[in-house]
């Protein structure tokens, strides 16, 4: 990352122009004070986790910060201080978060203008970038719908090693198994101490059996870790796809579908925010709710000056009420259907007239 950030951001600077200010957010893989100085000289601010050991900060020096960011309440225990690198030549800002477990996470940035809670929130929410693209791949399969054309892939292109990824999952699964064995070992000992009906001999046999399994599991983890560490983190496409034809989706159309995905995702995100005041489980089920509403049936009826969209009620009355609130909010925007002078008006049909097939009936209970 430290090698690639500079040339990539040079191209970004050409696209943004010389005056537009931007902040680059990245993880510890890009940690390099020399790189930071280069990026600052290019007109970019930086925001990243601090790498390496840092001096422990006394817990009494942390203060509680609260704010409403991105429509949600946010609360952190934070400590804010200036730090210097490169023998004092580079002065940056360090915002450290204290968790409930006592763990301290230092963040380094050149943004002195932001509140400490905003700095922390932007850093801790950076995972949304990865989740964004993962979500698009899983939920918006536009690639498969829009493009069947392929083109040859670059055999020397570097990609994450799929074999190492599988090995990492094996280590994780083995660790989970070992943790469960240790919990079982502890539970057996607690039962015996607190007056279990088991005899000393029964306890010794059970203890010995679990201990042997724990030893086997620990040795298995060592072997898996050795295998994982022997595999390179990245390989070329040619190495990953030995014996297979190296093809990828057409680049030009891929750019178009990526734009459509981003627009669809942003639209969904905006709808989730609109239902936030009306839906208590929006954090857990917000996107599922919107997807369910969009995939449900509806009647569309053009009128003289309106385009009426009648949605079917959802699976429960309280969800239907949330959908009604969303319809009211959308109606207040007075949006015209593209290419016409028809105002789009949304309404939820009364559940009492919902057809068995799920289709909205011709005679809705609710009037416009």
TAPELIN-V550835 format. One record per helix or strand of 3 or more residues. SS is the DSSP state (a for helix, b for strand). FROM is the first residue (numbers start at 0). LEN is the number of residues. If there is no record, write none. Layout:
SS&FROM&LEN  SS&FROM&LEN
This chain:
a&1&15  b&21&5  a&27&3  a&32&9  b&43&6  a&58&3  b&62&7  b&71&14  b&89&9  b&103&6  a&115&9  a&126&13  a&141&5  b&149&3  b&157&3  a&161&32  a&199&31  b&233&3  a&236&4  b&246&3  a&250&28  a&281&14  b&297&5  b&305&6  a&316&15  b&342&6  a&350&3
